[in-house]
Structures are given as C-alpha cells and as structure tokens.
Amino acid sequence: MKRQKIRKALIIVSFLLFPVTIYYFSPVLIIQGAMEGIIVGSFILFALLFASSLFLGRAFCGWLCPAGGLQEICAISNDKLAKGGR
C-alpha cells in the first residue's frame, strides 16, 4: 500500500511540473535541432524513454507520466463526489 502512495505522489508531482517540463516532451524540438545539426535534450529524453521501455516495460507510464497524474487527480475527485452523495 505504501508503494502505491509513493507512485501516486510521484505521478501527481509529475503532472504539476508538466508546464515546466513540456518542452522536453516536444518532438518539435527534435526536428528543429536536427535542422540545425545538433542533438537536443528532447531527443535524449525520448531515447532514454525508448531504451527504458525495452527493459522496464511501462514503468514510465505507471510512475512518471504527466497524463497519469491527471488521471489520478480525476479519480480522487470522482471518489469524493461519489461518497458525498451528489
């Protein structure tokens, strides 16, 4: 149970930090960097995500994905609404 709380906390923090990290998740930066002949941080992030998915499966999706954070927040608010009687 403690592990699930840690996972939820990490995923919600990832969601809250998404406005800061959005540029690292942008494939447009990879294209712009390629046109300039440089490797950008976004490419490195996508390469690391690809390599880690080969060995760790969907660990990123379950532990760090910002979209998963949105899902968790919606699930928490949905549970509160259901228990509140409305």
C-alpha positions as CSV (number, residue, x, y, z in Angstrom):
1,M,0.0,0.0,0.0
2,K,2.9,2.4,0.8
3,R,4.3,1.8,-2.7
4,Q,1.0,2.9,-4.3
5,K,1.1,6.1,-2.3
6,I,4.6,6.8,-3.4
7,R,3.6,6.1,-7.0
8,K,0.6,8.4,-6.8
9,A,2.6,11.1,-5.2
10,L,5.3,10.9,-8.0
11,I,2.7,10.9,-10.7
12,I,0.9,13.9,-9.3
13,V,4.1,15.8,-8.9
14,S,5.0,14.9,-12.5
15,F,1.6,16.3,-13.6
16,L,2.1,19.5,-11.6
17,L,5.6,20.0,-13.1
18,F,4.3,19.4,-16.6
19,P,4.2,23.2,-17.5
20,V,7.9,23.3,-16.7
21,T,8.9,20.1,-18.5
22,I,6.6,20.4,-21.5
23,Y,9.5,21.4,-23.8
24,Y,11.4,18.2,-23.0
25,F,8.4,16.2,-24.3
26,S,8.2,18.1,-27.5
27,P,9.0,16.3,-30.7
28,V,9.1,19.6,-32.5
29,L,12.4,20.4,-30.7
30,I,13.9,17.3,-32.1
31,I,13.1,18.4,-35.6
32,Q,14.3,21.9,-35.0
33,G,17.6,20.6,-33.5
34,A,18.1,18.2,-36.4
35,M,17.7,21.1,-38.9
36,E,20.4,22.9,-37.0
37,G,22.6,19.8,-36.8
38,I,22.5,19.4,-33.0
39,I,21.2,16.9,-30.6
40,V,18.7,18.4,-28.2
41,G,17.6,17.4,-24.7
42,S,14.2,16.3,-26.0
43,F,15.9,13.7,-28.3
44,I,17.9,12.4,-25.3
45,L,14.8,12.1,-23.2
46,F,12.9,10.2,-26.0
47,A,15.9,7.9,-26.5
48,L,16.1,7.2,-22.7
49,L,12.3,6.5,-22.6
50,F,12.6,4.1,-25.6
51,A,15.6,2.3,-24.0
52,S,14.0,2.1,-20.6
53,S,10.8,0.8,-22.1
54,L,12.7,-2.2,-23.6
55,F,13.9,-3.2,-20.1
56,L,11.3,-1.8,-17.7
57,G,8.2,-2.1,-19.8
58,R,5.6,0.6,-18.9
59,A,7.4,1.9,-15.9
60,F,7.3,5.5,-17.2
61,C,3.6,5.3,-17.8
62,G,2.9,3.9,-14.4
63,W,5.3,6.0,-12.3
64,L,6.1,9.3,-14.1
65,C,3.7,10.1,-16.9
66,P,2.0,13.5,-16.5
67,A,-1.1,12.2,-18.2
68,G,-1.3,9.6,-15.5
69,G,-1.2,12.4,-12.9
70,L,-4.3,13.9,-14.5
71,Q,-6.0,10.5,-14.3
72,E,-5.1,10.1,-10.6
73,I,-6.4,13.6,-9.8
74,C,-9.7,12.9,-11.6
75,A,-10.1,9.6,-9.8
76,I,-9.6,11.2,-6.4
77,S,-12.1,13.9,-7.2
78,N,-14.5,11.4,-8.6
79,D,-14.4,9.3,-5.5
80,K,-15.0,12.3,-3.3
81,L,-18.1,13.2,-5.4
82,A,-19.4,9.7,-5.2
83,K,-19.1,9.5,-1.5
84,G,-20.5,13.0,-1.0
85,G,-23.9,11.9,-2.2
86,R,-24.2,14.1,-5.3
